[in-house]
Amino acid sequence: MSEHKDFLRTIVEEDLASGKYEEVVTRFPPEPNGFPHIGHAKSICINFGIAKAYGGHCNLRMDDTNPTTEDTKYVEALKDAVEWLGFKWEDGVRYTSDYFPKLYDYAVELIKMGEAYVDSLSEEEIREYRGTVTQAGRRSKYAQRSVEENLALFEQMKNGECKEGEHVLRAKIDMGAANMKLRDPLLYRIRHAHHYRAGDVWHVYPMYDFAHCLSDYIEGITHSICTLEFENNRAIYDWVLDTLGLTAHRPYQHEFARLGINYTVMSKRLLLELVKSGKVSGWDDPRLPTIAGYRRRGYTPESIIHFCDSIGVAKANSTVDVAQLEFAIRDDLNTKVPRVMCVLDPLKVTLINYEGSEVLDASYYPEDVPKEGSRALPFSKELYIEREDFSLNPPKDYNRLTLEQPVRLRHAYIITCKEVVKDAEGNIVEIKAEYHADSKSGVDTSGIKVKSAIQWVDAATAKIVEVRLYDRLFQDEAPQSLEDVNPDSLHIIKNALIEPAVILDRPDERFQFERQGYFYADPVDYTDQNPVFNKIVGLKDSWSKKKKIDTPILKPQVKNEQIEGEVSAMSVAEQALFDRYTGELQLNPEVANTLARDAKLSSFYETALGECDSPIGLANIIANEVARELKEKEVRELKFTPMQIAQLVKMIEDETISTKIAKQVFEEMVLCGEDPTHIVEAKGLVQISDPAFILPIIDEVMAKNPDNVEKYRAGNTKLFGFFVGQVLKATEGKANPQVVNALIEEKLKH
């Protein structure tokens, strides 16, 4: 485990050290209303990973409280995702629906305590009565119902004697709370729908905020870890448990930033729209960010886990570059998979001075990969090369075959073009070439200099395969709807040619097609009669280098490239920086690579690092936002400085502003060069976290409510929420809730 522990692991260690819990028990509680995606993978890795790291266990629980959207196929998909990633849950799969009788009893108990009531307002009226962030809500007249009337109505709701929407059960908390989640939240609603497990027994179903905390308590969960959008829901979580007196060994909720990836959507609604609209072939379409999609495309569990570990656990939401995920799969496959040759757009080559045939011995792995293995590679007079590997009118720095420039056939001989054959329309249909007999790979004595080696296949023995080239599903960096779908996200090649050694003796087979990328035998459509391969990822990130022109997928602009398509080696200085960044500073390798290879970026980063001890936060913003500005400019032309970027990162780290706001602030800095602190203050974006400002307000609230202070100190801990709500209300919701909670807790001790 890294010595740089994330905040969740720090909390767990402190709880174990203090004796708060004897064993760590976490849970992964997805709602079975869709296929799990890469965001779920992050949650799986965190919940199962923390439990495993500290000798505890993690439960898999289906949060199945909405009968109208849930299905067993989603349950199976969730189970499959967890198992595929290599994790095991404790005992059997658990279901919130198993706890329906107990949850109902808890609701009845709240009614008897006068802490819950049946409300008969319409959905629109409930929304209207709720108020706004600047205006307190007002309580429903139905909150005055007697305990007996509430119990009778709730019983009728359960028995199916009421219409949907006619009544709801609500908690009675505080309609003036600054946290609007506490304004008498709904606990139960009526649903006359068949439940996939409970059948037709129930006509009322619990809301998430009620069922979740109680399910955690029933299962003995210690750390209820969820994403940041549930931060305000924590107040309800605590209220329910505290009000019911379930305080012994109770769970506590902790939030982390959810995963966001550019050019990707995580919304279940949008994912469902993609499937239903036919934009994709199904939930396992290799272009989708679902676990099933990544699995079918050819991603490995190890690459997904490595990606989730590398992005870390943060408190503030941010967007991760999809290139980091692509780097993870490249890094995993680089030393694992065999290299073979495949020609996607074949151009015939006839060797006019070669007769007969032979079989070459070709290694599956380059010299720097510590694996052994080779295959027989047939070679004869007629071959096929990639059409783009020959140019009649080559641009500058074109390194492949031309009329004047010879080229090596990978693992074979050097060839020289002698004649070009065209059809009636002027299209090149054949190259006639000579091979150099003394230039055989490994024993070359020809003395001929070539600039690159190209892939090829033997015409007589090559196999026809279908190759599916996948690009990013969305063309917009922050997609919002189906209108942002990339129309060129899938290109199918029906007649690609592959060398005969590619025979699938076992499932789950992956290859590197030399100079093309990594490919995977499609687990659904692959047959011996119709072999189908999915492109997992290219050999390097080409998306950011794409020109804003319509270029055919098979005929990209020619550029000066290294033999085999490999990335050029780093200089000694660059390698030293990369090693320091990935080692000492724990940067993601893709980010470290970006910084180390660019002198302007690395210099900017080092300067900023001297002002702010947050290497990862600085690296992410500099490798992305700052890098975009430096593409066309020198550092001296920027209106902002490394010191100002350091200030911006500090504001994110101390939760003065969110990451989303930070991007707006950065855009202002680009335009005007003003300090981020001034921008935030001028626009009123500051979150109040200063205890010196908050403490007098707490003192005033306590002075006005001495009876409640005494009741709290006498054991009525449910009043804690009252004090928090009053302070947040007095500050118009600007006070940092975490700071307020800590200060009130300390004040009420004395």
Residue, then its C-alpha position, 0 to 999 in steps of 0.5 A: m500500500s502506498e504511503h500516501k494514503d487517501f482520506l478514506r483509508t485514513i478514516v478507517e485506520e483512525d477508527l480501528a486504532s480508536g477501537k470504534y470498530e473491531e472489523v471493517v465492513t463495507r458494502f457495494p449497493p448498486e440499484p439494479n436498473g442498468f448495467p454497471h459502468i466504469g464509475h461503478a468499477k471505481s466504487i467496487c475497487i474502493n469498497f472491496g479494496i478497503a475491506k480487503a486491505y484491512g482484513g474486513h469484508c464487503n457485502l454486495r447488496m442490490d438496492d432494489t426499492n423501485p419495482t418499476t425499473e429493476d430487473t434480474k438481468y441487471v442483478e446478474a450483470l452487477k454480480d458478473a462485473v464484481e466477479w470479473l474484476g476479481f472481488k468476492w462478496e461476503d456470504g450471498v448477494r443481499y437485497t434491500s427487498d429482504y429487509f422490507p418487513k423490518l424497514y416497514d416496522y421502523a417507519v411505524e416506529l417513527i410514526k408512533m414517535g411523532e417523527a413521521y406523518v402521512d402527507s396527502l399533498s400532490e407532487e406539485e404541492i410538495r415541490e411548491y411547499r419545499g421552498t427555495v435555497t433562499q426561502a424557507g419551506r412551509r409544512s403541510k397541514y397534514a402534518q397535524r394528523s394524529v399518530e393513530e390516523n397516520l398509522a391507519l393511513f400507512e396501513q391502508m397504503k401498505n395494503g393497496e387501498c390507496k391510489e399512487g400519488e394519493h399519499v406519501l410518508r414523510a419525516k418531520i424534521d425542519m422545513g426551514a433547514a438550509n440543507m433542503k434535503l432535511r425539509d421533511p423528506l419522503l420516506y415511502r411512496i405508493r407503487h402498484a407494481h410487481h417487484y421482481r423478487a417480492g412479487d405483489v406483496w407490497h404496495v409501498y416502497p421505501m425511498y433511498d434515504f430511508a432504506h439505505c442507512l437502515s440496511d447498512y445498520i442491519e448488515g453491521i456496516t461500519h463505513s458507508i462509502c458513497t459518491l459526493e452527490f450524496e453529501n447532503n443526504r448524509a444529514i438524513y442518514d444520521w437523522v434516521l439512525d439517531t432518531l430511532g436510537l440506533t446509535a450503538h456500533r452504527p455506520y457512518q457515511h463518507e463521500f468521495a468524488r465520483l468518476g468523470i471521464n471526458y468524451t464519456v457519459m455515466s448517466k444511466r438515462l443517457l446510456l439507456e437512450l443509447v441502447k434503446s435508440g439503436k445508436v449502439s448494439g446493446w449494453d455490451d457494445p464495445r463503445l459503451p463505458t459499461i463493464a460489459g462493453y469494456r470486457r467485450r472490447g478486450y479490456t482486462p480486469e487488471s487494466i480497469i483496477h490499475f486505472c481506478d487505483s491510479i486516479g486516486v480517491a479525491k474529495a472534489n469532483s473532477t474530470v479524468d482524461v480518457a487517455q489515462l484509461e487507454f494508457a492503463i490497457r496499453d500498459d497492461l497488454n504491452t508485455k503480455v500479448p503476442r505481436v502478429m501482422c494484419v493488413l487492413d487495406p490490402l495492396k498486392v505486391t508481386l516479387i518479380n525475382y522470387e520463386g518458390s516459398e519458404v517459412l520464416d521463424a518470427s518471434y511473437y515478442p520484441e527483445d525488451v519483453p521478457k517472454e519467449g515464443s515464435r511462429a512460422l511465417p509463410f513467405s512467397k512470391e505474392l504478398y499483401i501490404e497496407r495500402e498506405d505503406f506505398s506512396l507514388n508521390p510521397p510527402k516530406d519525411y515519408n519513410r515507407l515504400t516509394l519508387e525510389q525508397p526501399v523498405r523492409l518487410r517485417h521479419a523478412y527481406i528488403i524490397t524495392c519497387k520496380e513498377v506500379v500497376k493501375d486499373a482503368e480508373g487510375n487506381i493502384v492495384e499492384i506493386k511489382a518489386e524485387y526482393h534482396a536475397d541477402s537482406k533477410s532479417g537477422v542475417d542482413t548483409s546487403g548494406i541497404k539502408v531503410k527507414s522503416a519496416i512494414q507489416w505484410v501477409d503471404a497471399a496464399t496462406a493469409k486468412i480473411v477476418e473482420v476487424r472492427l475499429y472503435d473510436r470514441l463514442f462521443q465527439d464532444e468532450a463533455p457530451q450532454s445528449l445523443e446529438d453529441v454521438n460521433p458518427d464515425s465511432l465504428h468502422i467495420i473492415k470485412n476483408a482484412l488479411i491476417e497471418p495464419a498463425v493467429i489461431l484461437d486455441r483458448p478464449d480471451e485471446r488478445f494480440q497486438f497487430e503490429r503498427q495497428g494497435y491491440f485487438y481482441a477476438d470478439p467473444v460474441d460474434y467470433t466463429d471459425q467461419n467468420p473471425v471477428f476482432n475488436k480494436i481495444v486501443g491504438l499503440k498511442d493516443s492519436w485523438s489529440k493529434k487529429k486534424k479538424i478535417d475529414t480524413p478517411i479512417l484507413k488513410p490518415q495524414v502521413k507523418n514522420e513516425q518511428i519504426e513499428g509505430e512505437v513512441s520515441a525514447m526519452s532523453v536522459a533528462e526526460q527519463a529522470l523527470f518521468d522517474r521522479y514524477t511517477g516515483e517520488l511524486q506518485l503521478n499517473p504515468e500518462v500525466a508524468n509522460t506529458l510533463a516530462r516530455d515537454a520542457k515548457l510544461s515541466s518547468f511550469y510544473e516545477t515552479a508551481l510545485g515550489e509554491c504548493d505541496s500538491p503534486i497530483g493536483l498541480a500535475n492534473i491541471i497543468a497537463n490539461e488546462v495549462a498545456r492547452e494554452l501552451k500549445e500555441k504560446e510561450v510561457r512569457e505570453l501567458k497572462f497567468t503565472p505558476m504561482q497563480i495556478a498554485q493558488l488555484v489548486k490550494m483553493i480546490e484542496d482546501e475545499t474553498i471552491s469546487t473543481k467545476i468552479a475552478k475551471q470557470v476561474f481558470e478561464e477568467m485567469v486566461l483572459c485577465g490574468e487576475d489572481p484566482t482569490h480575487i476572482v472567487e471573491a468578486k464573484g461570490l464563490v467563496q465557501i465560508s470555512d473560517p471558524a472565527f466567522i462561524l463560531p459567533i453564529i453558533d454561540e448566538v444560536m445556542a444562546k437563543n435555544p438553551d432548552n435544546v442545548e440542555k436536552y442535547r447534553a441530556g442525551n437527545t442527540k437528534l437535536f444536533g441536526f437542529f443546531v446545524g440547520q440554524v447555523l446554515k440558515a443564518t449564513e444563507g447556506k454559505a458555511n462549510p457544513q463539515v466545519v459547522n458540524a465539527l465546531i458544533e460537536e465541540k461546543l456541545k461537549h462543554 
